[in-house]
């Protein structure tokens, strides 16, 4: 072969050694999608086994194309390297997603823990773990961080920190107060009290 050639409808470039792989533009995009800090042109050139000058030119072409197309992200050269960033005009949307959208999506473990706190409050982490049958410290920290659960003093005997749901929890659940929580009894097994006594 005399140089790189592209196969039909593949989007891949076949190099002189006969190997195949993504073309330079696709390779740069793939790498830059997963980095969390700017990557230097020379580093990208080494990984992609292409001349630094060619990599630099391609990065600038991509950056210009993203800007011209009005994409929601742009490619910037900062701190001696390149990285994708949210376009400034979209910052408020991203902020709303992180602040509100993500906070509404709780894992199954978080939902279970939140339910235990809601119905047994004030309750210690140890009590939550006993009811769930699994350590819940990490999940409790998440719920506190998200403002759904808050500290409510300490247990007199053990001095363990007690937790309760917050006013933000009521707001997110659409409740005026805890009295509006649905009755839990119909969803519990008949021997739940016996099971809890055995876990103490």
BELLINMO-V828848 format. One line per field, one symbol per residue. ss: DSSP state (2 for helix, 1 for strand, 0 for the rest). phi: phi as a letter, one per 40 degrees, with the letter a starting at -180 (. if undefined). burial: I if it has 24 or more other C-alpha atoms within 12 Angstrom, else O. Layout:
BEGIN
ss=???
phi=???
burial=???
END
This chain:
BEGIN
ss=00001100000111000001110222222222220000102222222200022222222222222222200011111100111111022222222222222222000222222222222200112222222200002222222220001111110000001111102222222000022200002220000222222220
phi=.cicbbccfcgbbccccgcbaccccccccccccbcbadbcdcccccccfbcdccccccccccdccccccgccbbbbcbfgabacbccdcbdccccccccbdcccbbcdcccccccccccbccacccccccccgadbdcccccccccgcbacbgbcdccgccbbacbcccccccgbcacccccccdcbbcccccccccccc
burial=OOOOOOOOOOOOIOOOOOOOOOIIIOIIIOIIOOOOOIIIIOOIIOOIOOOOOOIIOIIIOIIOOOOOOOOOIIIIOOOOIIIIIOOOOOOOOOOOOOOOOOIOOOOOIIIOIIIIIIIOIIIIIIIIIOIIOOOIOOIIOOIIOIIIIIIOOOOOOOOOIIIIIIOOIOOOOOOOOOOOOOOOOOOOOOOOOOOOOOOO
END
